[in-house]
Amino acid sequence: MAQLIRKYMEDLDKLESVIEENADNLLGAIDLDEMLKDPEGYLLSLGDAFLKEHIDEIEKAGQLGTKFANKIIEES
């Protein structure tokens, strides 16, 4: 069981590191002048773009969670 949990956490950490690295790059790309014109719209568009760029990682994390939960249920 411990090995199963360790593998799950390692897989999630890999996905998280990809997203965190890109999030740090995003902060440097923010155009303050554009953001000040329409803060809500600008931030929503940045969020949408970030989500579209990382949808594969998010879906994979969901699939990993489902597999993990099913294995836990099987072993219980």
Backbone as JSON, one array per atom type, in Angstrom:
{
  "sequence": "MAQLIRKYMEDLDKLESVIEENADNLLGAIDLDEMLKDPEGYLLSLGDAFLKEHIDEIEKAGQLGTKFANKIIEES",
  "N": [[0.83, -1.2, 0.0], [1.96, 1.21, 0.79], [3.81, 1.63, -1.23], [2.15, 2.03, -3.41], [0.93, 4.45, -2.73], [3.19, 6.1, -2.63], [4.03, 6.04, -5.34], [1.82, 7.24, -6.57], [1.93, 9.81, -5.43], [4.41, 10.67, -6.43], [3.87, 10.77, -9.18], [1.92, 12.78, -9.23], [3.45, 14.91, -8.26], [5.22, 15.31, -10.4], [3.49, 16.27, -12.41], [2.59, 18.56, -11.14], [4.96, 20.06, -10.94], [5.45, 20.78, -13.6], [3.29, 22.47, -14.14], [3.68, 24.45, -12.17], [6.14, 25.55, -12.97], [5.46, 26.72, -15.42], [3.58, 28.53, -14.51], [5.14, 30.33, -13.08], [6.53, 31.47, -15.21], [4.45, 32.76, -16.45], [3.84, 34.89, -14.78], [5.84, 36.75, -15.32], [5.09, 37.56, -17.81], [2.92, 39.19, -17.72], [1.17, 42.0, -18.75], [1.05, 44.98, -17.44], [-0.15, 47.43, -18.16], [-2.18, 46.67, -19.94], [-3.63, 45.08, -18.2], [-4.55, 46.93, -16.34], [-6.41, 48.35, -17.83], [-8.62, 46.68, -18.12], [-9.04, 44.83, -15.67], [-10.46, 42.5, -14.76], [-11.32, 41.18, -17.15], [-8.84, 40.84, -18.44], [-7.4, 39.2, -16.63], [-9.1, 37.01, -16.59], [-8.83, 36.13, -19.22], [-6.12, 35.45, -19.23], [-6.18, 33.38, -17.35], [-7.85, 31.54, -18.68], [-6.25, 30.97, -20.91], [-4.07, 29.79, -19.64], [-5.3, 27.56, -18.51], [-6.12, 26.19, -20.85], [-3.63, 25.6, -21.89], [-2.7, 23.78, -20.04], [-4.52, 21.74, -19.81], [-4.19, 19.05, -20.44], [-2.45, 18.09, -18.43], [-4.07, 18.51, -16.21], [-6.26, 16.84, -16.74], [-4.9, 14.4, -16.77], [-4.1, 14.25, -14.1], [-6.59, 13.93, -12.9], [-7.29, 11.42, -13.93], [-5.24, 9.89, -12.8], [-5.95, 10.11, -10.12], [-8.41, 8.76, -10.11], [-7.6, 6.15, -10.86], [-5.93, 5.59, -8.69], [-7.76, 5.68, -6.54], [-9.42, 3.52, -7.25], [-7.6, 1.39, -7.04], [-7.02, 1.49, -4.32], [-9.52, 0.83, -3.27], [-9.74, -1.77, -4.28], [-7.69, -3.04, -2.86], [-8.58, -2.88, -0.29]],
  "CA": [[0.0, 0.0, 0.0], [2.83, 2.39, 0.85], [4.4, 1.81, -2.56], [1.08, 2.59, -4.25], [0.79, 5.86, -2.35], [4.42, 6.79, -3.04], [3.98, 6.18, -6.8], [0.78, 8.23, -6.86], [2.43, 11.13, -5.05], [5.47, 11.02, -7.37], [3.23, 11.14, -10.44], [1.3, 14.1, -9.04], [4.53, 15.9, -8.14], [5.73, 15.6, -11.74], [2.51, 17.13, -13.07], [2.58, 19.84, -10.43], [6.16, 20.83, -11.26], [5.27, 21.35, -14.94], [2.35, 23.58, -14.02], [4.3, 25.53, -11.39], [7.17, 26.19, -13.79], [4.79, 27.58, -16.39], [2.92, 29.62, -13.78], [6.17, 31.32, -12.8], [6.79, 32.18, -16.48], [3.29, 33.59, -16.74], [3.92, 36.13, -13.99], [6.71, 37.69, -16.02], [4.5, 37.94, -19.09], [1.75, 40.04, -17.49], [1.26, 43.37, -19.24], [0.32, 45.77, -16.45], [-0.97, 48.45, -18.82], [-3.39, 45.99, -20.42], [-4.4, 44.61, -17.05], [-5.21, 48.08, -15.72], [-7.54, 48.77, -18.66], [-9.74, 45.78, -17.82], [-8.43, 43.8, -14.83], [-11.21, 41.24, -14.74], [-11.23, 40.55, -18.47], [-7.45, 40.46, -18.7], [-7.06, 38.05, -15.79], [-9.89, 35.86, -17.06], [-8.22, 35.62, -20.47], [-4.88, 34.77, -18.84], [-6.57, 32.13, -16.72], [-8.34, 30.64, -19.73], [-5.1, 30.54, -21.71], [-3.29, 28.88, -18.79], [-6.06, 26.32, -18.42], [-6.03, 25.51, -22.14], [-2.26, 25.11, -22.04], [-2.42, 22.71, -19.08], [-5.66, 20.85, -19.68], [-3.72, 17.66, -20.46], [-1.95, 17.75, -17.1], [-5.2, 18.48, -15.29], [-7.0, 15.61, -17.02], [-4.08, 13.27, -16.34], [-4.18, 14.21, -12.64], [-7.9, 13.34, -12.59], [-7.21, 10.0, -14.24], [-4.4, 9.28, -11.78], [-6.76, 10.04, -8.9], [-9.4, 7.7, -10.28], [-6.88, 4.87, -10.79], [-5.47, 5.43, -7.32], [-8.92, 5.36, -5.71], [-9.85, 2.16, -7.57], [-6.62, 0.45, -6.47], [-7.22, 1.5, -2.87], [-10.74, 0.07, -3.03], [-9.42, -3.19, -4.54], [-6.81, -3.57, -1.81], [-9.24, -2.79, 1.03]],
  "C": [[0.87, 1.26, 0.0], [3.45, 2.68, -0.51], [3.39, 2.44, -3.52], [0.93, 4.08, -3.98], [2.0, 6.65, -2.81], [4.41, 7.04, -4.56], [2.97, 7.25, -7.21], [1.29, 9.64, -6.57], [3.55, 11.59, -6.0], [4.89, 11.47, -8.71], [2.58, 12.52, -10.35], [2.35, 15.2, -8.94], [5.09, 16.29, -9.49], [4.78, 16.55, -12.48], [2.51, 18.52, -12.45], [3.8, 20.69, -10.8], [6.07, 21.47, -12.65], [4.38, 22.58, -14.86], [2.97, 24.74, -13.26], [5.34, 26.28, -12.21], [6.53, 27.16, -14.79], [4.06, 28.73, -15.71], [3.93, 30.72, -13.46], [6.51, 32.13, -14.06], [5.66, 33.13, -16.81], [3.35, 34.92, -16.0], [4.78, 37.18, -14.68], [6.12, 38.21, -17.31], [3.29, 38.86, -18.93], [2.04, 41.47, -17.95], [0.4, 44.24, -18.32], [-0.58, 46.83, -17.08], [-2.28, 47.84, -19.32], [-4.27, 45.54, -19.26], [-5.17, 45.77, -16.39], [-6.4, 48.59, -16.53], [-8.79, 47.98, -18.33], [-9.22, 44.62, -16.98], [-9.15, 42.46, -14.88], [-11.09, 40.49, -16.07], [-9.83, 40.04, -18.78], [-7.08, 39.21, -17.91], [-7.86, 36.81, -16.18], [-9.27, 35.27, -18.33], [-6.9, 34.92, -20.18], [-5.18, 33.4, -18.21], [-7.05, 31.1, -17.73], [-7.18, 30.09, -20.57], [-4.25, 29.53, -20.92], [-3.99, 27.53, -18.68], [-5.96, 25.52, -19.72], [-4.65, 24.89, -22.34], [-1.99, 23.88, -21.16], [-3.58, 21.73, -18.9], [-5.24, 19.38, -19.68], [-3.22, 17.22, -19.09], [-3.09, 17.64, -16.09], [-6.02, 17.2, -15.49], [-6.22, 14.39, -16.55], [-4.11, 13.14, -14.82], [-5.52, 13.6, -12.21], [-7.9, 11.84, -12.83], [-6.35, 9.26, -13.22], [-5.17, 9.11, -10.47], [-7.79, 8.92, -8.96], [-8.75, 6.33, -10.17], [-6.45, 4.57, -9.36], [-6.63, 5.01, -6.42], [-9.39, 3.93, -5.98], [-8.89, 1.12, -7.0], [-6.76, 0.37, -4.95], [-8.44, 0.67, -2.52], [-10.48, -1.42, -3.22], [-8.62, -3.8, -3.41], [-7.46, -3.55, -0.43], [-10.06, -4.02, 1.31]]
}
